[in-house]
């Protein structure tokens, strides 16, 4: 399946929860606050959700928050299953350490989509080397830096101000405001990961 390029709000309506795919706009002008029905439905669906549907929706929610297609996401799950630690936690940690997510959490971009675009356009360096692969996995000690040419970019300035105001940067990242750089000082623990999902349901979906 190719990358989704349709309306972001439709995905939030489908999952019946805010996925924060548009950054700050999801807090101030969210379509879900006005339209609670899923896309294509005239009214909320009734009846008990099946066990399969419950796990499917949890998987879809995480996949969409991470901005990944099904093939790449399934590969992540498979790799996580080979980890000596809990498969669910290994999966979330791998997603948390993706370069596009780290760029977002540092406050360089307001959303994962914006962070991915920033990486693809070559505005991000990892330990001094230009990296244009959003799925690149950063490691402890890596320094992520923003192209100085974007220092006065309106979107970047607004995103940095929002991150500073809301104190959304996690403690496993060290941020240098003057140099517009961030450093991964350690691996994130479960409480610091930015995906509010039940990872066990996702692992059970792929184990069926």
SULWOPE-V396780 format. One line per field, one symbol per residue. ss: DSSP state (@ for helix, = for strand, . for the rest). phi: phi as a letter, one per 30 degrees, with the letter a starting at -180 (. if undefined). burial: # if it has 9 or more other ideal C-beta (glycine too) atoms within 8 Angstrom, else .. Layout:
BEGIN
ss=???
phi=???
burial=???
END
This chain:
BEGIN
ss=.......@@@@@@@@.........@@@@..@@@.................@@@@@@@@@@@@@@@@...@@@@@@@@@@@@.....@@@@@@@@@@.=@@@@@@@@.....@@@@@@@@@...===..==......=.....====.@@@...@@@@@@@@@@@@@......====....====.....@@@......@@@@@@@@@.
phi=.dddbdddddddddchadchdcidddccbcdddcbdddeicdaedcjdddddddddddddddddddicddddddddddddddddceedddddddddcdedddddddjdbdbddddddddddicbbchicdbccedecdbejdccbceedcecdedddddddddddchcddddccccddchbbbddaddcedcdccdbcddddddddcd
burial=.......########...#####..#...###....##...............################..###.##.##..#...#################################...####....#..###.#...######..#....######.###....##.##.##...#####...#...##.#.#.#.######..
END
